[in-house]
Amino acid sequence: MPSISELTELFSELPETPPPVPRKRISFAQQKLAAASAASASPSTTTAGTSSAEASLASRVVAWLWAPWWSTKKSDEQTRRPNPFPSLKMGSKIVVIAAVDAGTISFFRLVSRRTLAAIGGATALTTASGYYYLNSGPSYPPTTKDNRRPPPPWTPPSREQMLDALKASGSNPAEEFDLLIVGGGATGAGVAVDAASRGLKVALVERDDFSSGMFLTIPRTVADNSDGLLGCTKGGISGDVISYVQSILLEAVMRIVFDVGTSSKSTKLVHGGVRYLQKAVMELDYEQYKLVREALHERKIFLQTAPYLSAMLPIMLPIYKYWQVPYYWVGCKLYDILAGKENMESSYLMSRGKALEAFPMLKQEGLVGALVYYDGQHNDSRMNMALIMTAVQQGAVVANHVEVTALDKDGVAGKIQGQEWNIRAKGVVNATGPFSDALLKMDNPNHTPIVQPSSGTHITLPNYYSPRTMGLLDPATSDGRVIFFLPWQGNTIAGTTDSPAEVTATPLPQEEEIRWILEEVRRYLSPDIKVRRGDVLSAWSGLRPLVRNPNAASTEGLVRNHMIHVSDSGLLTIAGGKWTTYRAMAEETVDKAIEVFKLQDRVKRGCVTDQLRLVGSDGWSRNMFIGLVQRYGLETEVAKHLSENYGDRAWTVCSLAQPTGKAWPLHGIRLAPGYPFIEAEVRYAVRHEYAQTAIDVIARRCRLSFLNAQAALDALPRVVEIMSEELHWSPARRKTEFAAAKDFLRSMGLPPSAAPRPISTEPKNVIECFESALGMKRAVRRPVAQEIVYSRAQFAAGEVEALHGAFEKRVSAERKAQGLDRLEVGEVYELVKGLPGYEEVRPKDYEYVLEEAGFKGKKDVDFDEFVELCSKRLLCEICAELREVLFAPAPTDKEKTKRLRIPVEKSGGGV
């Protein structure tokens, strides 16, 4: 606090009277101040020790501080008023409190209550906003020293025990189940977890594998009777007892799994649906609004209950028009607001430079900026498996490769005949997704189909097509869909399309759709990135089960979310929906089942799935992989992969790992070079996750077939060998498994003529050891023409050198003497026509390739300029383009379907 002498010296030169101010501009606070100043100068209020001069000084100071230093109205004064404090910046107001006595003006006399309230509110708001920002973002489970060690061991019941429990329910009424769930996809597994966690006695059966779809029948002549897959029973309703009878006659056929389901072939997103929100706003559609709110709420729960299998992912919307900046910004901010406190991270705008820094592959031409918002991503089939194992942990009985073949509504308990038996349950839930109508037909032969499946195609590209930590969204493709371009499991996935489809045994990704996705991707990538068909590592087509409410009028459209239907006989069907809302669908289904089947007295607790963490989550932390590296001597990439796909169950996987025999890594023999999957995962899948076929392993326990179909084929012999050791397969069964898995990989985009490549270059037999000792080399097989388009490398080893030699022979000696190692464009065409494998090149193809490569109009070409030095390789470009044009598979008539604009209810986030 300054002393009186200091204040006197500071303000001694102040005029006695401040500049005049119009009365209408004197605020209430100023009037109170003037009154207080007069009171402080009065001798009656001046206390001992305070001179009248000091009180007068205080009055002048306060009056000057409250007076404006210049007029804001021309009528007041045309000239600027002088600043009484030349040392202070113009416009500043400093309140100096001269505590000369008790009668001196206090601070609260100088500031109005309204001003104090505004200042306090702003301070509180700023503090709260800062606290919220610092504590926003994803919540990760707390880590302790216990995360360094494996969790308590848990071994699930064996498959034989599961099948015995199913059989016992048909022969012993005391073993009757409360609920029997048909279907082991996301919905069925979610219902099993919900029902079992409430204390109900639950059974789940799946015709093929968990999160798969269709089957193929193979003649029994190629199978071994002792290796048949088991069958089972479910049934209809009769009085208080429901007996579902299922039978499979394995003496005639053997069921081999083919994956056409929805639960393992999704876009891998956990999202609310930005397109649904757009429609809700633009069309004032309240149903779409509710769908987005529900999905955003479930998205948060999804990421919390299985943190090792799901994580948030920033997704970029590139902006190429200035008017789109506020449009996208408002939309994404509304998306954040709807999520509320459950939002992951706030969306934000990026400048052009920042967008190219984050996504270097992005096309620069016309780029204005980008907007980044956040959604979730997960590993779908591993998530499905975690749900199944959580249901088992909660007491459910589950069995894959068990098919329902009949529904008995006559109250017959059923019997076991060979591979047939009955299952008794008080209620049955039909959760078979695209195949819901098949079970409904068993229940009622006159049933009208409610499922209208559509197929969606995705492709997998190498990891250099996108950053590792950011995806991309094309919000407006040529057919009205959205295209996602996302990093996943070390590679990049792009999709999806949407076409009407039928439920077939092996839906193949159509070549037309694969090339359409590549065209859409090419539109957003830098022109120096050549998007090639040969870079497609795998492709798959899945079914999306769009449903129609059977109780609605014929004019009603497709159900946007999901539908629960109870038939006249009591069969409860849950259909539709998407991965993000599986838990809410399951909760609603179990609530309905308890009501319909009168299970209130069997329920021990309410729904707890919003808090129930899935198997593998309790002992997991993001740093758990370090403990795996330190204990088992794994490669860091392998340890991270195990941690992020198995959670704390990764300790059990590592306990099955065999020594590598190398200095490093000590454990973890890889199934395929370049991918972190190890042999121990195969043994774990058989012993702990009920894998029964090679397809179960390469497609759904590990995701190798989705990441690289050729790498999966290379690993297939070893996978079959390990499973044969675990399941004691006969030679005939091993042969059958290999053939079936290879056929399955063709549905994943594997070229028809592909063959397994050796995983290791080390000699495998006596002849190879002898050849290695003598330094002999085997001839390298050149790819056939049909394989060229699928190859990631444009030329085989030594082929560029051969092309260079042919080019040099074509250049005349006269030109070489002049230093012109160049050929005219016409001569290059004749040269190409004379090369093996290029005899069928047409002039039209050649002209197209020249134009596409940017060389149209050139008179001659220099091979050294375009071949030998980095990207200076004209003939390579020409030959490579000609190869793709010449050998690309022609679309069939079935593929040449008319692509229509896709409505929003069929376009959100894939299948």
Buried (B, 14 or more C-beta within 10 A) or exposed (E): EEEBEEBBEBBEEBEEEBBEBEEEEBEEBBEBBBEBBEBBBEEEBBEEEBEEEBBBBBBBBBBBBBBBBBBEEEEBBEEEBEBBBEEEEEEEEEEBBBBBBEBBBEEEBBBBEEEEEEEEEEEEEEEEEEEEEEEEEBEEBEEEEEBBEBBEEEEBEEBEEBBEBBBBBBBEEEBBBBBBBBBBBBBBBBBBBBBBBBBBBBBBBBBBBBBBBBBBEBEBEBBBEEBBBBBBBBBBBBEEBBBBBBBBEBEEBBBBBBBBBBBBBBBBBBBBBBBBBBBBBEEEBEEBBBBBBBBBBBBBBBBBBBBBBBBBBBBBBBBEEEEBBEEBBEBBBBBBEBBEEBBBBBBBBBEBEBBBEBBEBBBEEEBBBBBBBBBBBBBBBBBBBBBBBBBBBBEBBBBBBBBBBBBBBEBEBBEEEEBBBBBBBBBBBBBBBBBBBBBBBBBBEEBEEBBBBBBBBBBBBBBEBBBEEBBBBBBEBEBBBBBBBBBBBBBBBBBBBBBEBEBBEBBBBBBBBBBBBBEBBBEBBBEEBBBBBBBBBBBBBBBBBBBBBBEEEEEEEBBBBBBBBBBEBBBBBBBBBBBBBBBBBBBBBBBBBBEBBEBEEBBEEEBEBBEBBBBBBBBBBBEBBBBBBEBBBBBEBBBBBBBBBBBBBBBBBBBBBEEBEEEEBBBBBBBBEEBBBBBBBBBBBBBBBBBBBBBBBBBBBBBBBBBBBBBBBBBBBBBBBBBBEEBEBBEBBBBBBBBBBBBBBBBBBBBEEBEBEEBEEEEEEEEBEEBEEEEEEEEEEBBEBEBBBBBEEBBBEEBBEEBBEBBEEBBEEEBEEEEEBBBEBEBBBEBBBEBEBBEEBEEEBBEBBBEBBEBEEBEBBBBBBBBEEEEBBBBBBBBBBBBBBBBBBEBEEEBEEEBEEBBBBBBBBBB
